[in-house]
Amino acid sequence: MKYAGKRAQDSLHNRSNCPFDPRQSTQQKVTVLLTPDSRHNRSNSSFDPRQSTQQKSLYLTISQVSDGQWKGETAGGCGNHPNTHLNNPRYQVTLESSNNNNQLLLDLKGPKQYQVGLDIICVVVSDPSAPGAFTKKHSGAFRSGFVVMPLEDVPAGTYDIIPSTFLPNQEGPFFLTVKSSCPFKLAKLR
């Protein structure tokens, strides 16, 4: 039985389209680049990791806030705490594009012991009838120390980003990274 298993394994790894062979003594490195379209198609049988590094990133403009912090009054917690939530730090991103199909990726990293999340609120949109227009969106369930919020088909306009911890009075630093498929300006409001 052991011999038949080994033959089956040899047969699997002798296929010319299989880039991995665990019998080799050297390690193999695979780089995978996920784009908003590829993350929904997880069963893509034509995926070739050798070609993934040839794809260009969808996000052309990147900006990072490396000095963000929740401290004192600005440690307002999530929307469940309406008296303090609006005290959280607030950043404003202006998408400088004539398109309504912009891609935006928000990435928040905070202390691992805190559950963190993001809100994005539309201030002004260039085309209110655009299919992707929204008033407010949330990153979903709060996660320990890290959350990513991809947004697709975002119309050009101005949006406020509010990073928060789940509970008020949780103080600590955070990093906020904003990536976009179009040029943008990022400013700290509070």
C-alpha positions as CSV (number, residue, x, y, z in Angstrom):
1,M,0.0,0.0,0.0
2,K,2.9,2.3,0.8
3,Y,4.4,1.7,-2.6
4,A,1.1,2.5,-4.5
5,G,0.9,5.8,-2.5
6,K,4.4,6.7,-3.5
7,R,3.7,5.9,-7.2
8,A,0.6,8.1,-7.1
9,Q,2.7,10.9,-5.5
10,D,5.4,10.5,-8.2
11,S,2.8,10.6,-10.9
12,L,1.3,13.8,-9.5
13,H,4.7,15.6,-9.4
14,N,5.9,14.4,-12.7
15,R,3.2,16.4,-14.5
16,S,4.8,19.2,-16.4
17,N,2.3,21.8,-15.3
18,C,2.9,21.3,-11.5
19,P,5.5,23.9,-10.4
20,F,5.9,22.3,-6.9
21,D,7.9,19.2,-6.0
22,P,8.3,18.6,-2.3
23,R,11.0,16.0,-3.1
24,Q,13.4,18.8,-4.1
25,S,15.9,19.8,-1.5
26,T,15.7,23.5,-2.2
27,Q,12.8,25.7,-1.1
28,Q,10.6,27.3,-3.6
29,K,9.2,30.8,-3.2
30,V,5.8,31.7,-4.7
31,T,4.6,35.3,-4.9
32,V,0.9,35.8,-5.2
33,L,-0.6,39.2,-6.1
34,L,-4.3,39.5,-5.4
35,T,-6.3,42.1,-7.1
36,P,-9.9,42.9,-6.3
37,D,-11.1,40.7,-9.2
38,S,-8.9,37.7,-8.2
39,R,-9.9,37.5,-4.6
40,H,-13.4,36.6,-5.6
41,N,-12.2,33.8,-8.0
42,R,-10.5,31.4,-5.6
43,S,-11.1,28.4,-7.8
44,N,-9.3,29.7,-10.9
45,S,-7.8,26.6,-12.3
46,S,-5.7,28.5,-14.8
47,F,-3.7,30.3,-12.1
48,D,0.1,30.2,-12.7
49,P,2.2,31.5,-9.8
50,R,5.1,31.9,-12.1
51,Q,3.2,34.6,-14.0
52,S,1.6,36.4,-11.0
53,T,4.6,38.7,-10.5
54,Q,4.1,40.0,-14.0
55,Q,0.7,41.6,-13.2
56,K,0.7,45.3,-12.3
57,S,-0.8,46.4,-9.1
58,L,-4.3,47.9,-9.3
59,Y,-3.4,50.6,-6.8
60,L,-1.3,53.4,-8.3
61,T,-1.3,55.8,-5.4
62,I,-0.4,54.9,-1.8
63,S,-0.2,57.1,1.3
64,Q,0.5,56.0,4.9
65,V,-0.3,57.6,8.2
66,S,2.5,56.4,10.5
67,D,1.9,58.7,13.5
68,G,-1.8,57.9,14.2
69,Q,-2.9,57.3,17.8
70,W,-5.9,57.0,20.0
71,K,-5.2,59.0,23.1
72,G,-7.3,60.6,25.8
73,E,-10.4,62.1,24.2
74,T,-9.6,60.6,20.7
75,A,-9.9,57.1,22.0
76,G,-13.6,57.1,21.3
77,G,-14.4,53.5,20.6
78,C,-16.9,52.2,18.0
79,G,-20.3,53.5,16.9
80,N,-21.9,51.6,19.8
81,H,-20.6,54.5,21.9
82,P,-22.2,57.5,20.1
83,N,-21.1,60.0,22.8
84,T,-17.4,59.3,22.2
85,H,-17.2,57.7,18.7
86,L,-17.1,61.1,16.9
87,N,-14.0,62.0,18.9
88,N,-11.9,59.4,17.2
89,P,-9.1,60.5,14.8
90,R,-10.5,61.5,11.4
91,Y,-8.8,61.6,8.0
92,Q,-10.2,63.0,4.7
93,V,-9.4,61.4,1.3
94,T,-10.2,63.2,-1.9
95,L,-10.2,61.0,-5.0
96,E,-9.0,63.1,-7.9
97,S,-10.6,61.3,-10.8
98,S,-13.3,61.7,-13.4
99,N,-14.3,58.1,-13.1
100,N,-16.9,56.4,-11.0
101,N,-15.2,53.0,-10.9
102,N,-12.2,53.8,-8.6
103,Q,-10.7,51.1,-6.3
104,L,-9.8,52.0,-2.8
105,L,-8.0,49.9,-0.2
106,L,-7.9,50.9,3.5
107,D,-5.5,49.1,5.8
108,L,-5.5,49.7,9.6
109,K,-2.9,48.2,12.0
110,G,-3.2,48.8,15.7
111,P,-2.2,47.1,19.0
112,K,-2.9,43.4,18.9
113,Q,-4.8,43.5,22.2
114,Y,-7.4,45.9,20.7
115,Q,-10.2,45.0,18.2
116,V,-10.0,47.7,15.5
117,G,-12.3,48.8,12.6
118,L,-12.8,51.5,10.1
119,D,-15.7,53.7,9.0
120,I,-15.8,55.6,5.7
121,I,-18.3,58.4,5.3
122,C,-19.1,60.2,2.0
123,V,-18.8,63.9,2.4
124,V,-19.2,65.0,-1.3
125,V,-19.5,62.7,-4.4
126,S,-19.0,63.9,-7.9
127,D,-21.9,61.8,-9.2
128,P,-24.5,60.9,-6.6
129,S,-26.3,58.6,-9.1
130,A,-23.2,56.5,-9.7
131,P,-23.8,52.8,-9.0
132,G,-21.1,52.6,-6.3
133,A,-22.2,55.8,-4.4
134,F,-22.7,55.3,-0.7
135,T,-23.3,57.3,2.4
136,K,-21.4,55.3,4.9
137,K,-19.6,51.9,5.0
138,H,-18.0,49.9,7.8
139,S,-15.1,47.4,7.6
140,G,-17.2,44.7,9.3
141,A,-16.4,42.8,12.4
142,F,-13.7,44.4,14.6
143,R,-10.5,42.3,14.4
144,S,-7.6,42.1,16.8
145,G,-4.9,44.5,15.7
146,F,-5.5,44.5,11.9
147,V,-8.3,45.2,9.4
148,V,-8.4,45.7,5.7
149,M,-11.3,47.3,3.9
150,P,-11.4,47.0,0.1
151,L,-13.9,49.3,-1.8
152,E,-14.8,48.8,-5.4
153,D,-16.5,51.2,-7.9
154,V,-16.0,54.2,-5.6
155,P,-17.1,57.5,-7.3
156,A,-14.7,60.4,-7.3
157,G,-15.3,62.7,-4.3
158,T,-14.4,63.4,-0.7
159,Y,-14.6,60.8,2.1
160,D,-13.9,60.8,5.8
161,I,-12.1,57.8,7.3
162,I,-12.5,57.1,11.0
163,P,-10.2,54.4,12.5
164,S,-11.5,53.2,15.9
165,T,-11.1,50.6,18.6
166,F,-14.1,48.6,19.7
167,L,-14.2,50.0,23.2
168,P,-13.6,53.6,24.2
169,N,-10.5,54.6,26.2
170,Q,-8.2,52.1,24.5
171,E,-5.1,54.1,23.9
172,G,-2.3,53.3,21.5
173,P,-0.7,54.0,18.1
174,F,-2.0,52.9,14.7
175,F,-0.9,52.9,11.1
176,L,-3.4,53.7,8.4
177,T,-2.5,52.9,4.8
178,V,-4.7,54.2,1.9
179,K,-4.2,52.8,-1.6
180,S,-6.2,53.9,-4.7
181,S,-6.4,53.3,-8.4
182,C,-6.4,57.0,-9.0
183,P,-4.5,60.0,-7.5
184,F,-5.8,61.3,-4.2
185,K,-5.1,63.7,-1.4
186,L,-5.1,62.6,2.3
187,A,-5.4,65.1,5.1
188,K,-5.8,64.7,8.9
189,L,-8.9,66.5,10.2
190,R,-8.7,65.5,13.9
